[in-house]
Amino acid sequence: MDSAEYERKIAFRFAAFDQDGNGYIDRADFNAAAARLLAEFGTTARCDKGQALYIGAEAFWQGMAGIADVDGDQRVTREEFVGGAVKRLRDNPERFAEIARPFLRAAIAVADRDDLGTADVPAVERALQVLGADAGTARLAARNLDADQDGRIAEDEAVSALADYFTVIAPDT
């Protein structure tokens, strides 16, 4: 991968977290993502699933801040994201998976209308669009998340795919 491709991938990954587009990632971005998911699936914030999603969003934010917020200002800039999060996640993708797991578990539960512990592919596609993916990307990603091709996406499939997506290898310079 050349430097331009690496920068493009980093920009997409940063934008996925910077939900409000203000140039940094903060707690509000994670809360906004949770609120949009709840609204999309008609789930209230006060029910068990809603509470779990907000708790998962907070855990995800705390994990992200812990690995990337170098100056401790409770915001992760693009530079901190590249220098901290991306490098640390590349070095230890399992760590990323563990900080993302509570949020992903709760997001799947919100999208799981049948209470099967998994979400169907169309529901995950909707969730990805709500989180900012364009329709084509959301459709492709949701289908690819269904690793066992059973039409449903389990927590482990989502965690593994998310860790792979955010583990970006820098080009040799």
Secondary structure, DSSP 8 states (H G I E B T S, - for coil): --HHHHHHHHHHHHHHH-TT-SSEE-HHHHHHHHHHHHHHTT--TTSHHHHHHHHHHHHHHHHHHHHH-TT-SS-EEHHHIIIIIIHHHHH-HHHHHHHHHHHHHHHHHHH-TT-SSSEEHHHHHHHHHHTT--HHHHHHHHHHH-TT-SSEE-HHHHHHHHHHHH-------
